[in-house]
Amino acid sequence: MKKNIPLEEYDYPLSEAQTAHFPAQPRDSSRLLHRFADGKTTHHFFYDLPNLLRQGDCLFFNDTKVIPARLNFLTETGAAVEIFLLEPYLPFTQVMLVMSACEACSWKCLVGNLKRARGKTLRSAVEITSKKLIFSAEIVENKTDILVNFTWDNAECRFHEILDAVGNIPLPPYIKRKNTENDKITYQTLYGKNEGAVAAPTAGLHFTENVFEALEKKGIEKAFLTLHVGSGTFMPVKSENALKHIMHKEKIVIYKNILEKILTAKRIIPVGTTSMRSLESLFWYAEMLRKNPDAAFFIPQFYPYENETELGLCEAVKILFEKMQRDNCDFLEGETQIFIFPSYRFRVCEALITNFHQPKSTLLMLVAAMTGENWKEIYQEAANKNYRFLSYGDSSFLESNHQIQR
């Protein structure tokens, strides 16, 4: 494994004018840069994507759904306090279960204006249809986290209903504007269903029903996995040596049909970096199970670089099927901290659909792992053609010339 990756190698000039603050309307009218494996580049609109794919390709989507994770309260003295939900703590650690809580729950959070809020219980009057309630937040600190205990006085209301009523969609920090009501729609993919993300899998924002219909007519397969995108996706790399960066952990759920699609797909193409990280993590979990059938599903950030293997993809899938059979279930649930940077050997993914990412970010390093040094040329080409960058920006379809060992 490399011992040093100079962060400055993954920098490029990005102006405020290049950053998209609103999405394209309609979604599929965003632009699409197609980079072929041989280095050729062509320019399209996103609705052209089905014509750029091959029959038998399979697209892997992340069906996580963004929750309205920003909550605003006032202290008794009128000081504004923003609470940003990170991940559930009690009564369950699974987001979908906590969202159904009917009286109380606790979350790990970020708290703005913490000094004003420390030691206080914040309250807000809420009305949901004809139901009225008092929604309270008590801030509790421990050695490592800030916990917020939420309670409400109407057991007929579920936590997700309260969030829908009072929460705001957590737009990325580089979108410097106030939320609009439309963001609740445009910062979600059409297919998102499993609540739990605090950032959208933005590569999927461009897909429309018309695009899905065209994909089906072309014989392009699709499959859905779940990785709940955490706030760490926006965490800047601050170390001059990028390898000193501590990757964030994200929860993954992989269903049996994903494994079936991996075996039958002619090309495995993730939609977004989250889908790619999930699929590659799946392979490395199979390698863990090969060594230890009782291994927990957690992929440390450098595991792929510290563990050589000749395991092929089909054999890896077989190991994962056997794990499901032993556990008598049809899904795998775990966490990944995988860090994909140049020198990474891809084990599953053969191309990538993704937006244009921030300078000096782990996401840009992932793109560089897929495309090699060509990423600089790709990003310069996009800038020259006035593409819109970042979460609400335009898209790219990046093909690679590396070979997957089946």
N, C-alpha and C positions, 0 to 999 in steps of 0.2 A: 504494500500500500504506500502511496505517496506520503511523505512526511510534511510537505508544505504545499499549499495552494495559495499563491498571492491573490488576495481579494481584488486588487486593482486590475487583474486580467479579466474580470467580469464586470467591468464598468463601461458605460457608454453615455453620451450626452442625451438627456431626456428633458425636454422643455415642458413648461406648463401647458403650452398650446397643443402638445402632442397627447396629453392625458385626456382621456374621454371622461367627461363628468356626467353625461347622459348616454343611454344606450341608443343604438340605431333603431329606427322604427320603419317598417316592421323588423323583427329580430333578424330574419334571414337576409336582410338587405345590407348587413355588415360586409366588409370586404374580406377576402380570403386569399392569402398568399400560399401558393403550392410550391414546395421545394421537393424536387425529385431526388432520388438516391444518387443520381449522377451529377447533381449540382445545378441542374437547370431550374430556373424559377419562372413561374407564370402567375398571373393575377386574375382573380375572379371575384364574384360575390358568393356569399355563403350558400345561397340556394343552388349554386352549381356543384356543391360537394358530391352529390350522388354520381355525377358524371365523371368525377375524378377517382372514384373507388372502383374496385373490381368485384365481379360476382364471386361470392364466397368469402369476402372480407367480413369480419365481425367487429362491430363497434361496441366497446364496453363503457357504459355510462355509470356515473355516480348518482344514485337517486336520493342522496341526503337532501333535507329541506332546511332552509335557514329559519331560525326562530327569531322573534322580535326581542333580541337580547339586551337592548338598551332601555333601561328604566329610569325615569326621572322622578325625584322626590324633592320636597322642600322640608328643611328643619323647622322647628317651632319659631325660630328667629328669621325665617325666610331665605336661608342660604340654600342654593341649588346643589343637589347631590345626584350624580349619575352613577348607577349601578350597572355593570356590564357582566352578564352571565357568562361563565366559562364552561363549567361542567357540573352536573348534579353531584351532591354529596350524600344526602339522605332524603327519603327513606330508601331509595335505590340509587345505584350508580348508572343505570340505563336511562337515557333521556326519555325514551318513549313511555316508560312506566311513570317517571316523575311528572311528566306533563299531564298525567291523569290524576295527580294528587288532588284531594278534595278539601283539605283543611290546612295542611302545612307541608313545607319541604325546605331543604337547605341546599345552597349552591356555593361552589367556589366562584369568587367574583373578583373583578377589578372595581375599585370604588374611587370616583373622582371627588375631590374636596374631602378626603378622608378625615382630616383633622377636625372639620366641623361636624362630621357624622359619627366619629368615634364615641362609643358608649351610649349612643342614642337609639331610640326606636323611631323609625320614620313611618308616617302613615299617610295614606291617600284614599280619598273617597272614590269609589268606582261604581259605575252602573253598567250592567251587561243586560241588554234588552230590558226586561222588567225587574231584574234582580239588582238589589243594591247591597254593597258590602264595603267594609273598611279593610284595605290591603295594607299590611304592616311589614316592615323590614327591620330586622335587628342585626347589627353588624358585630361579628365576633372574630377576633384575630387569634391565630395560633402561631407557632414558630415558623411555619412555612406558607400558610395560606390566609387569605381573608375569606371567611365564611359569612354568608348572609342567611339568616333564618327568616323565611317568609311565612306569614300566617294570614288568614282571612276568616271572617266571621259568618260566612254563608257556605255551608257544606254542599249546597246544590251546584256550586261553581267549581269547575276544574281549573288547574293552574294554567293550562294552555288557553282557556277562555280569557283569563285575566291578562295574560301576555298579549293576546290579540287585541284586547281593548286598550291597554296602556303602554305596551312596548313599542319600540321603534326598530326597524330593520338596521342592523349594524353595517352601514356602508364602510368601505375601506377608508383608512385615515387620509389617503391622498385625494379622496373626493371631497374637496373643501366647499361644501354647500350643505344646506339643511335638507333633511329628508323631505320627500314629497309623498303624497298618498300613493302615487304610481309606483314608487320604489318597492312597495309590498308585492307588486306583481312582477316588475321587470327585473328585480334582483333575486328571482326564483327561476329555476328551470321549469319547463312545462311538465316534466315527469317527476319532479321531486316529491317524495311522499313520506320518507322516514325522518321525522323532525329530530334535529340535534346539532346542526351546523351553526356556527356563528360567522361564517363567511361562505359565499356561494361557490360551487364548483363552476367557475365562470366560463370555461370552455363550452359548457352545455347551454349557455344562455341564448345561443344563436339558433338553436333547433326549433322548428315550427312543425305543425301538423303536416304542412305541405312537403317539408323536407323529409319527414318520416314516411309519408306515402311514396315519395320518389325513391327512397332507399329500399322500401319493400318491393317496388316494381323492378328495381335493378338487381334484386337478389342479395342485398346486403343484410346480413344478420345483425341482431342487437341483443345485448344482455345487460343486466343491471346488478351492480354491487353497491355496498354502502360504506363510505368512509365519512365520518362526521368531521368536517373541516373546522379546525380550531383557530383561535386568534393568533397562534404561533406562526401561521402561514405568512403573516405580515411582519414577523419579527426580523429586523434588519441584522445582517451579519456585521458585527462590529470589529472582529479580530482581523488584523492584517493577514494572518494565516487563517484561511477559511475553515481549515480542519479543526480549529479551536472552537468553532461554533457548536453549541448544544442544540441539536434538533428537537423540535417539539414532538410530542406523542399524539397520535390520533387513533381513534377506535375504528375497527373494521368489522364488517359482517359480510361473509362470502357464502353464497347459496350453492347448492349442488348443481343447479343448472349452469352456473358459471364454469364449473369444471367440464361439463359436457360440451359447452361452447368452445372452450379452449382446445379440446381434442379435435373438433370438427372444423374449426376456422382455417381458411387458407392463409389469412393474415390476421394477426391480433392487434387491433388498433384502439388504444385507450382514448377516450374523450376527456382530456384534461390530465394535469399532473397528479391529481388525487387518485384517479383510476389507475394511472401508471404505477404509482407507489403501492397501491393495493395489490395489483397483479404481480409485481415483482416480489413483494413481501410474501405473497402466497407461495411462490416457488421456494423461498428461503425457509418458510415454515416447514415445507415438505422435507428439506434437507435436515432440519432440526429433528423431525420425526424419524427420519432414516437412522439417525444416530441414537435417538432416545424416543421411543414410542409414547412416552408420557410427557414430552416437552410441552411447556406452556406456549401459547401463541403470543409471543412478543419478539419483535425483531429490533435489536439494538442498532444504532445508526451505522456502525462500521462492520457489522456481522458479515456482509457479503465480501468485504475486502480481506477479512481475517480467516476465511474458511474456503479453501479451494475445494471444488467438487466437479466431478464429471457427470453428475446426475442430469439426465435428459428431461425435457418437459413432460413427455408422456409418462415416464416413470414417476415423476413428481406428482402428477395428477393421480396416478394409481395409489400412491401413498396417502394422499389426502382423502380419496374415496374410502380407503381402508380405515382411516381415522374416524370418518363420519359413521361408518358401519359399526365400529367398536363402541362409539358413543351413542349409537341409535338416534342420530339426528341428521337433519338435512342441511345444516349450515355450520360454519366455523366462525367464531367470534374471538377477536383478539385486539392487539395494539401494534402499531408500527412506529418506529423512530428512524426508519431507513433514510439514509443520506445518499442520494444519487448524484455523482459528480463525474467529470471526465476521468476515464480509466475504468469506469464501471462496465462490466460485461452484462449486457441485457440477456435475460433468460426466458422472457415471455413476450415482450412488446417489440413490434417491428416497425411502428410508425407512431405518430402522435398528432392529435388535434388539440391545439392550445392557443391561448391569447399571447400577447406580447408582454413580458414581465419586467419588473423593476430592475434597475441596475444593482449589482452587488447583492443579488438575492439567491437563495438556495434554489428557487424555481428556475432562474436563468441558468444556473449551473446544471440543473437537470436537462434543460434544453441543449446545453453544450455537450452533455454526455451522449445525447441522441444524435446530434448533428456534427460533432467535432468542432474544430475551429471555425467551421462555416457559419456558426451562429453570428459572428460579427458581420459577415457579409449579408446574411439574411436580415438582420436588424437594420443595417445601413440601407439596404434596398427598401425595406418597409418605410423608413424615415424619408427617403428620397421620394417615395410615392405617396407621402402624406397619409399613411395609415394612422389610425387612432390606437393608442396604447392602453394597457392595463385592464382592469376588470370589466369596464363597460366598453372596451375598445374592440378592435377588429380581431380576426382569427388567422391561424396558419395551419396548414396540413403539411407536416414534416415527415418525409420518408427517409429511411436509413438503409445503408448497404450492408449492415451487419447481418450475420446469419444466426438464427435461433437453432440450438441443438434440440431437435425433437426427440 
